[in-house]
Structures are given as structure tokens and as C-alpha cells.
Amino acid sequence: MGTVDLVIRGGTLYDGTGAAPYQADIAIADGRIVEVGEVRARGREEIDARGLMVTPGWVDIHTHYDGQVTWDSRLSPSSNLGATTVLAGNCGVGFAPARPADHDTLIRLMEGVEDIPGAALHEGLSWQWESFPEYMDAIERLPHDIDVAVQLPHGALRVYVMGERGANRAPATADEIERMRALTAEAIRAGALGFSTTRTMIHRTADGDLTPTVRAAADEMIGIASGLRDAGSGVLQVASDFADMDQEFELLCELTRVSGQPLCFSLVQVDRVPDNWKALLDRLDRAAAAGVNIKAQVASRPVGLMLGLQGSAHPFISRPSYQAIMDRPLEERVAIMRDPAFRAQLIAENPEKGHPFINSLADAQHKMFELGDPPNYEPDPKDSIGAKALALGVNPDELVYDALLADEGRAFLYFPMQNYAAGDLEVVRAMLENPNTLSALSDGGAHVGAICDVSMPTSMLTHWCRDRTRGPRLDLVQAIKGQTHDTARAVGLADRGVLAPGYLADVNVIDFERLRLTAPRMVYDLPTGARRLMQEAEGYVATIKTGQVIYRNGQPTGALPGRLVRGRQAGPKQAVAAEPALA
């Protein structure tokens, strides 16, 4: 019979391939699955999974742990929510390559684009690197709970090659493009999983400036894509406004042709152009049918803003009375705001100019909802703050004010900023069910004071496959495949995302009936005590990374088997013939 490291017994396996679930044991040795079926071997450790769901670990391909991965061994809140692999370096922002003179520029860029506190980055980043390979070496020196892969960010690359001209969006010369091409090839050969860029006007530095890459010319983009071709590997990730949709989409297609590598772009519904996603999806379908290796990353729920006194955004930040107290401790602010005279004064005030996004919330109470616990990510418009105020005949700011003071000022209002123009998730369902999309955009590690969408893989199971009442649900088997097998294959990681012999033993054991997200909360555990939103879940019985249990019932075990993933990973030999090379 023999002995193996770990046996998971009697669970219902959703193996990641799209096959129907079945009951089986899993034997694990040396970090890999060695047997699936009726396992007679004994495990040095055994998990009784009878009545439980067993899945591959989530493979999250859109995160921003670029800074955290250099100082923190635990990549929460991804690892405590079932992720066993994360891909960082998205949206063209990151910290390598970087000369000392670039450090502040890159921090201001990350702080603005991804809402990660600059003070925490200044304190936490060791900057024990200049080149991208040296940055990867720094990541590798620190043990982690889960695997992390990284991409070369265009913003850092451009500033490194062009200096201040690059930061100021000057056109790159032919020599500078050749230098970027060479450095891209160097990064990919060293193990970067790909290259990322942003071309959207929404992304701004902490000073409000456009990002260095937003207007990068086609010849620059094609030069960088040629670097991937030189290296013979990699993926491309792009965020774009698609202002000139045909021209921009054709550029993305050209990048895949030049590089010979796959490309993903971010796709969301934006309120001001609520049907643009359909036009983009149509172009995507036609390109994919023509053999272009391109997919869209889509979110499984609204891009949800958390409005609260502890966070980065709420509707009163630009009111003069609030600005006078905004730097005081939370307890003091709450005490002041409970004074009826202060309340009346603040509500009567007009917001100050210079806060365009915050001021846009002033008349958006129809999209503000009390979050609830467990959180409701598909709230009914009739339950909005605006609808309630209309029914009561009161100023909606009165209800917003009261909601922000709940739980001693720790409560959050939920503002579904994107993917919610019609007040439901039917748009999201259409995106998710398209064969040319990938379930992604969790933004783990980013927007730490305003957004907590890192739990998307969990709400795929709970909301879409079990609890949804406002429309059709999604198939559980396909949902699991979509965030394991499919995401792994899309970025070239063919060694994970499937429960079968030879694959990495990255596994979740889940009590599906009990699976439940808790409401996000603010914690203060970043360097300098800076804040970040944290979220937990009940029902994750065990999360296993390369055969080691890293979480039991939501609590870390202390095991740190995660590693830096360098480059594409081949699948098990016995599975290669059955697996597509890269989809």
C-alpha cells in the first residue's frame, strides 16, 4: 500500500477539466498529485472530505501584489480565499526595472493607479534591485504561502529607458524602442510571464497626471511585442479605453501577430457608454474566429467601490466641514459627526471643486447600497439609498450620512461603479458565458482603500452557482473550470488547475453549503500601519499548496510552500497530448 504525504479522502471532485463531478480520493507526494481514485496508500496526513467539494486552487491572473510580494510572505486576501497562484504586474504598473532616481515616480504611479498608500510603499520596498531579473530574484528570496508570477510593466520600463521624457509621455525614439525591446526579451528570458500596459485615461498618478504609457505610439508597442517574439514566450495584458475602437482593437491584434503570443484586455461595462462592451465583444469574437490569439478578462460582478469613513472615498470628502476633520482619528470624526449642528452644516454644504470623481457621487445615491453581511453583490435598485430616500421624502444625503456612521464609522456603502448600468448582473453573465473571455480582474493587492473585489472567485461559487435569485445561475462545473484550468492555460501555466496525476497539488477542500463571504473590513497592517481592505470567508475547510495545507478553516497554518513561477510551465507528460498548448 505504501505511504504518501497527504491523502484527501472521499471528496466530490470538480477536477477543473469541465468533467462532471465524481467521488474519489486524492494522493499527494512531493508536491504533486500521484493518484486519483480509490487510494489504498496511507497518508502521513489525511483529510476527511466526505460530503465536501474538492477543487483545484484558484489561479488569479489579474492582481497587483508587486510591492506586497517583496515584504509579505502571506499574499492575503487572495491566499485566504482559495487562490494558490496569482499573477502580478498588470496594467503597466510596477517597480522594475528602476534606477534610484525612478523610485518616487514609480511609487506615485502605483499609488495613483492602484490606490496603494505611498507611505507604505516607501517603507516596505527595499529596492534591492535595478533590473527586472534582479527584482525577480528579490521576490524569490522571500518565502510565500502561494505561487506568484510577474509581468514586466510598461510604465517602469518606459521610465527606465527614457527617464523624465518617458514619464511625461514623450514619443520614444527608434533607439529607445530598441532598448525597450531588448529589456523585454531579457525579462521574459529571466522568467517574467508576460508584459503589461495601460492605455486608459482613467489611470492617473497620485498627482493626477496621465500614466507614462497612455499615449504610447504603435511603433513603440510593436517594438515591445517584438521583444516577446525574440524571447519566444510571454503573454500581453492591456487596459484601454478603446476610444477609437477599431484602431485600438486592430493594434491589439497586430501585437499578437508580431509577438506570436496571446493577449488579454480588460472588458467592463461603463455607464457613460453602456453598450460599448457589446461592440468590443463582437470584435473579439470575430478576431478569435479568424485565429487571433486574444481574449478579454472580465469581472464576475460589478467593480464595486466601498464608500466609508475609513476608506479612500465617500460622498462627503470634498465638503469643507469634513475636510476640516478628515485627518483626525476615526473615533474623533465619528463623535464630531454625531453632533446635530455639524451634521446640518455638512449636509447643506456644496462640495469644493477639484474632486471630480468624488463630486460625481453627489447625485449617485441611486447606485449606493448598504453592503450587508454577507455582502450582496447584486442589490436591487429599489433598495438603494436613493430609492429609500425618495420613499421617505428625505434628502438622500441624510441616509448616506447615517449609513457611514453605522458600526462606529466602520460601515461601508457599496457602489457598483461598473458592470451595473441596468441594476443587475445580466451584462456580466453575458460576458462570462462568452467562450473568448476569462474570469479575472480581481485586482488583489490593489485599491486597498476603496475596492475589495479579490473575493470574486468565491462569489462565483456562492452567488452565481448557488444563491442568485435575480436571473439565471451559472453552471458550477464550468465556473470552477473557468478560474482554474482556463486561467492557468491562458497565461501558459499548464502544470496546475487540474486534479489529475502529475499536476501540482494545489487544492481547495470546500464545504459548499456553508461557503459564505463575510463583509470587507479595514485593517492597518501595511508598512507604516497603512490601511487595506481585508475579506474572509467561511467554508474553506483547507487550502493546499503543492501538497502542504496553508489554511485550515480560514486560518493560516504557517506553511510557506509558495514560489516565484519563472516562465511558462509544461503540463504532466501524460496530459500533454490531451491539453491544448495555449488557449
N, C-alpha and C positions, 0 to 999 in steps of 0.2 A: 504493500500500500504506500509506503514512503511518507515523508513529511515535507510540507511546503510552508512558506512563510505565513500565508493567510488564506483562509477559506471563507467565502461568503456563501451561506447555505440556504437553499430553499426560496430564494427571492424570485419575484416576477421580473424577468429581464426584458427591458426595452433596449435592444442592443445597439441602437444608433444607425442601423442599416435601412430602416424602414420596414423590417420584417415584423410580423405580428408578435406580440409579447408571449413569452413562454416561461415556465418554471424551470430553474436549473441552479446548480451550484457553480461557483467560480473559484478556481485555484490560482494562486498568485505566488510566484517565486522570482527573486532577483528583479523586482520592479515591473515584471510583465505578467500578463495572463498566460497561464500554461495549459489550462483545461477549462472547458465549459461543458456542463452536463451533469451526470451523477458522479461526483468526485468522491473517490474512496480514500484518497490520501487524507491524513490529518494535518491540520494547520497549527503552527506554533501559536497562532491567534485565530479565533473563529468568530464570525458574526452571524447570528441567527437572523436571517432576513425573511423568514416565513411571514406572509401577509404584507410584505413591503415591496416597493418598487426599486429596481436596481437599474441605473442608467450610467452611460459614460459621464465623466466630468464635463462641465460646460467649457467650451472653447470660445472665449470672448475676444473678438478680433478688433474691437474699437475702444481702446482705453488710453488713459493719459497718465500712467504711473511713472513717467520719465524721471521725475525728481524723487518720488517716494521710494522707488526701487533701489536708489543709491543709499538710503539711510534706514529703511524699514524692512525687516525680514518678513513681516506679515503684510500681504497685499490685500488687506481688507479695505472696503467691504465687498470685494469680489470673492476672496477665498472663503469667507464665512457664509457665502451664499451659493456655494456649489461650483464655482469656477476652479478649474485645475490648470488652465493655460490662459494667459492674457497676452494680447499684442498691443504694445505701447507705441508712441511716436506717431500718432495720427495727426491729421490736419496741419502738417507742415511746421509744428512747433516742437521744440526740444532743446537739448543742452549740449549737443556735439554735432559737428566739430566746433570748437570755440577757443579763441585766444583770450587771455585775461582781459583785454580791452573790450571783449564782446559780452562779458558776463552780465552786466547790468542790462544791456539791450535785450538779451535772451530772457532774462527774468521778467522784464517789463512786458515782453511779448507773451510769455506764458501766463503771467498774471492777468493780462487783459483778455486774451482769447479764451482761457480756460478757468478763470476765476480761482486761481490758486494763490494764496497770500504771498506777496513778495517777501515779507519779512521771514516767513517760514523757509522760502527757497534760499534766501541769502544765508540763513543759519544752517540749513540742512545740507546744501550742496557742498561737497568737499572740493569740487573742481580738480580732482586728481587725474585730469585727462586734458588733452587738446584735440587729438584726432578722434574720429568715430570708433576705430578699433580700440583705442585706449579707454573710451567711455564704456564699451562693452566689457573690457577687462575689469573695470571698476565695479560694474554690476555683478560680474562673476565672482568677485572676491567676497561678496556678502551672501550668506545662505538665505534662502527664501522658502516660504511654505508651498508655493506653486511655481510652475514654469512661467517664464516671461520671455517674450521675443520682442525685438525692437525694430523700428524703421528709421531710416535716415530722414530727418526733417528738412524740408526745403528752406525754411526760414533761417535756421542755423547755418546751413550750407552756403546760402547766398551771402549772409553777413560775413562769414569766414573768408570767402573768396573776394568779396567786393568791398568790405569794410562799410564805412558810413554811406557810400553810394548804394550799396545793397540794401541797407536799412531804409534808405529814402526812395527806394523803388526806381532807381536809375536803370536804363537799359544796360544789359550785360554786353560786353564786347565779345568778339569771337574768341579771344584768348581766355577770357573769364568763363565762357561757356565750356571750352575745352577743359579748363581746370575743374569745373563742376562735374563734368562727365567723368574725369579720371577719379575724383574723390568718391563719386557714386559707385563706380566699379570697385574701388578699394573697400568701401563699406560693405557692399554685397559679398565680396570675396571673403571678408572677415566674418561674415555671418549675419549681417543685417537682413531681416526677412523681406525688406522692401524699401520703398521711398514714398514719402507723403508730401502733399502740398495743399495750401488753401488759396482759393481764388474768389472768396466771397467778401463782400463789403461789410458783412456783419462782424467778421472777426477784426478786432482792433487791439492795439496795445493798451497798456494801462494808462497811457497818456492820451488815448483817443485817436491815435494815428492809424492809418491803414497798415496792414501787415506788409512785410517786405516783398511778399510773393504775389500779391493780389493782381498785379498787372504784368506779371512775367510774360514776355513775348513767346510766340510759338517756337521760335528758333532756340530759345533757352530751354523750353520744356522738351523739345525733341532732342536737344543735346544731352540732357539728363537721361531721357529714355534710352539713348544710345549707350549710356553707361551701364544700364541694366543688360542691354544686349551684349556688351563687351564681357560682362561677368557671367552671362548665360543663366541668370536666375533672377529671382525677386518678384515682387508684386508692386503695383502702383495704387495709391489711395489718394482720392481727390475730393475736396469740398469746393463747391462752386455755386454761384447764384444762377448760372445759365441765363444771364441777361439777354445775350444773343444766343438763343438756344441751339440753333442749327450750327452756327460757327463753333460754339464751345463743345458741343457734343462731337462734332467731326474732329476737333482737336484731340479729344479723349480717345476716339477710335484710332487716330493716327499714332498716338502714344503706344497703344497696344501693338500696332503693326510694326512700328520702329523697334520697340523693345523686344517683341516676341514674347511678352509676359502678360499675365492677366491684370486687369484694372478694376477697381471698385470705386464708385462715387456715392456720396450721401444723398438720400432721397427722402424729403419730408414735404408735407403739405403746409404751405404758408398762407395765412389768412388773406393777405392782400392780393394774392394770385392763386386762389384756391383750386384751380383746375390744372395748374402747370405740371403737377405730378403726373397727371394722365398723359400729357404730351411727352414728357420725358420717358415714361414707361413705354409708350408706343415706340419711340425711337430706340429704346433699349431692346425691345422685343425684335424689332426689325434688324438691328445690328447683330444680335445674338443668332438670329436665324441665318444671317449671312456669314456666320463663322467668326465674328469678332469676339474675343475672349474678355467680355465686360459684364459686370454685374452691378446692381445697386444695393448698398447697405440701407436697410430700413429699420425703424424702431417698432417695437411691438406694442407701443402705447403712445400717448401724447408725450412730446418733450415738455416735461412738467416743471414749472417754476414753483419753488417753495417760498412763499411770502411770509416773513416772520421778523420779529424784533431781533432775533439772534443772527439773522442771515444777511445776505448782501442786498436784498431787495424787498421792499414793501411800499405801498402807495403813499406813505407819509414821509418818506425820506427827504423829499425836496420841499417840505413845508418848513417855513422859518422857525416855528416853535420847536419842531422836532430836531432840526439841525442844531439848535442851541443845546440839546441834551444828548445827542446821538453818541457822544464819546463816553458817556457815563456808564458805570456798570449796569447790567440788566435790572437788578433789583431796584436801583435808584430810578431808572427810567420808568419802570412799572409803577412805582409809588407816585411819581410826578404825574404820569398819565391818568392815574385814577382820580386826580383832583378834577372836579366838575368844571371849574373855571378854565383849567388848561385844556381840557377836552373840547369845550365850546370854542375856545380861541383857535385851536389847531384845525378843527373841522371847518371853521369859517374861512381859513386862510386859502389863498391861491398858491400853488406851487411856484417855486423860483425857477427861472429859466436856466438852461444849461444842463438839464437832466431829461433829455428827450425820451429815453426808454421808460424811466420811472414815471414821467408825466403822462406817458401813453396809457398807464394803468388807471389814471384818474377816472376814466369813463368806461372801464372794462370790468365792472363788477358782475356783468352777466357771465363772465368766464372765471369767476372766483368761487371756490367751494371750500367748505370745511372738510379737512382731509379725512378724518375718521381713523379708527384703529380697529381692525385692519384698514389700511388706506383703500379708498375707492378710486380706481384709475379710469373709470368710465362713468362719471357722475352725470345725472340727469340735469339738463339746463333748468328745469323747474325748481331744482334745489340750490341754484346759485344764489350768491349774496344779492345780486341784482334783482332776481325774481322774488326773493323773500322780502326785500325792501319795498318792492312795488306792491306786494300783497298787504304789507303792513302800513303802507303810506308814509314811510320814513325815508330820510336821506340815507342812501346805501353806505356812505362813509361811517354812519353811526354803527352799522352792523360790522363793517370791516374793523373798526376801532375795537369793538368788544371782542371780536374773534382773535385779534392779535394779543389781547391781554389775557386770554384764557391760559390756564396751566401756568400761572405766574409769568406770563410773557414768553413761554416756551412753545406755544402752539404755532402751527403753520396753516396758512391757507394754500390750497392747491390751485395753480393757474396753468391749465393746459395750453401752453403757448403755441405749439404747432401740432398738426395732425388732428385738430378738433374743431374745424370751422363749422361743421354741421351739428356739433354737440353729441357725437357718438363716434365709435371706432370702426365704422364700416369702411372708411378710407384705408385705415390700417389693415383691415382684413384683406382688402383687395391687393394691397402691396405685398403682404405676407404670403398670399396664395400664388403670387406670380412665380413661375419657375426660374426667373432670372434675377431674383432678389435673395438677399441673405439677411437673416435676423441678427442685427448688430446695433450700433450706436448707443451702447450703454454709458459711454463716457466715464467709466470707472476711474477714480482718482482726480477727476476734473470738476469744475463748477461747484467746489466744495461748500460754498456758502449759499447756493441758490438752487441746485438741481441734484436729485438723488435718484437717477434712473438706472443705477448699477444693478438693481434687482429685476431688470427686465426678464432674464432667463427664468426666474422663479414665477413671475406673474404670467409668463407664457403658459405655465402649467396650471396655476391656480385660476386665473381669470379666463384665459382663452379655452382651456380644455376641461374645466370643471364648473366654474361658478357663473359664467356670463349669462345674463338674462335679457340684455337689450339687443340681441341679434344672434345669428348662428355662432356656434362654437367651432373651434379648430380641432383637428384630429390629433390626439395625444402622441401617437407613434410618429407622425410627421413633424410635430413640434419638437420632439426630442431629437430626431434626426437633424432638424434644421439648425440646432445650436450645439451640435457635437460633430457628427460626420461632415456635414455640409460646410460649416465654418472652418473646420480643420483643413479640409481639402482645398477650400478657396484660397488659402494662404500657403499651401504646399506642405502641410503637416499631416502626412499620410500614416504616421505611426500612432495616431490617437483618435478618439472619437468613436470607437467601436469596441464592443465587448466580445472579443474573439481571441483565440490563442495567437500569441506573438505580438499583440498590441500592448502599449503601455497600460499598466494597471491604474488608470485614472477613473475613479468610480464614485458615484453617489448612491447611497442607500437612503431611500426616502419613504417616510410614512405619508403617502399621498393624501389620505383622508384628513390628516392632521396638518398638512402643509399650509402655512399661513405666514404672510409677511406682517411684521409689526410696523408701526408708523416710524418714519425717519426721525432722528433726534440729533441734536447738535452736541458734538464732543469737542474737547480742546486738547488734542494730543499730537498736533503737528509741531515741528520745531518752533520754539518761542511760545508754545502754548496756543498757537493759532487754531482757529476753528475748522471743523469739517463736518459735513452731514454723514451720519452713520445709520445703517439699517440692518436689522437682523430678521431671522425667520425661525419659526418653529416647524419641526417636521423633517429637518435634515438629520437623520439618525447618525450617519457617518459620511464624511468626505475623505476619500482615499487618493493619495497622490503617489504614483509609482510604487504602489503596494504598501504605503505607510498611511495610517489613519492620522490625518492632520486636524480634523474636527470631529468631535463626538457631541451630538445633541447641541450643536451651535457653539461649543466651547473648544478653544484650541488645545491640542494635546502637547504642544511644544515641538513636535516633529517638523523638521525643515528640509524636506527632500527635494524641493524645487530647484531648478537650474536655469541658467540662461540657454535658450534654444538658439543655436547658431545655424541659420540657413534652413533650407528645405530638409525634411526628414522623410526617408523612404519607409514604406509600409512593410509589414512582415512578408517574407519571401512567398509564403503560401497564399498570401492575399493579393499579391501584385497583379496577377493575371486578371483577377476579378474587379480590380479597382481602376477607375479612370485615372490617368496621370495627373490631371489637374482640371477641375471643372469650374 
